[in-house]
Amino acid sequence: MFYTGARFPSETAITNIESVGLATSPDLWTWTKRPGPILTADPRWYETLGTSTWPEEAWRDPWVYPDPSGDGWHMLITARANAGDDAGRGVIGHAISSDLDTWQVTAPLSQPQSGFGHLEVPQLVNIAGRYLLVFCCNSPRLANARVGQMGGIWVAPSAGPAGPFDIQRSELMLDEQYYAGRLVQGRSGDWFLIAFEMNAPGRPFQGRISDPMPVGMDGERLVLRGRAEATT
């Protein structure tokens, strides 16, 4: 199990340094953490705390999947580039492994200044032969030409199973009444979106997960086929 860890240098400040950790289990019940993080932001490509006005060293939300060719594993990470205007540095970080145990950080799989301060909870899917990146960004963290637009759950095209991702062509699939969306495939082969109920107008965060919402391809675009009420 890969997870996000955070270290807060000060007890009074909100700044934090994020990293990726690893825990293993023989039975999915008892878990043992690997000592220390297994991956941290590499300053050759990625922003680290204190090198911009951003309040964190973004290195979180690991999404791990096998390379379809059988050549090891990929990890997608919420990260930020180490150069350019602070507000638009959001990128998809990347790491590779041959065994899920030892990992190597590589260059990001997207370009910064594509309209996002961060690209949270990334997920790569293959639907109807098309590779798509799903991620989240809320309104206050939109940047560049996207400032003032509505945030939420976004979809961007991918050139293949290891990117690169064309973040400039990202489209909003569902506004930020929902967040942290995940696409799941039913036994029938149909695809659905599930997400947190987030900021419905006049309502606080509910801590609930939506019922599955059907999605499908409309040409080259992934679109919702319907929306369900949130459930506990």
Helices and strands as residue ranges (DSSP letters): E 2-7, E 16-24, E 32-33, E 56-57, E 59-66, E 73-80, G 86-88, E 90-97, E 103-106, E 120-127, E 130-137, G 139-141, G 144-146, E 152-157, G 167-169, E 171-175, E 178-185, E 191-197, E 209-210, E 213-218, E 221-224, E 230-231
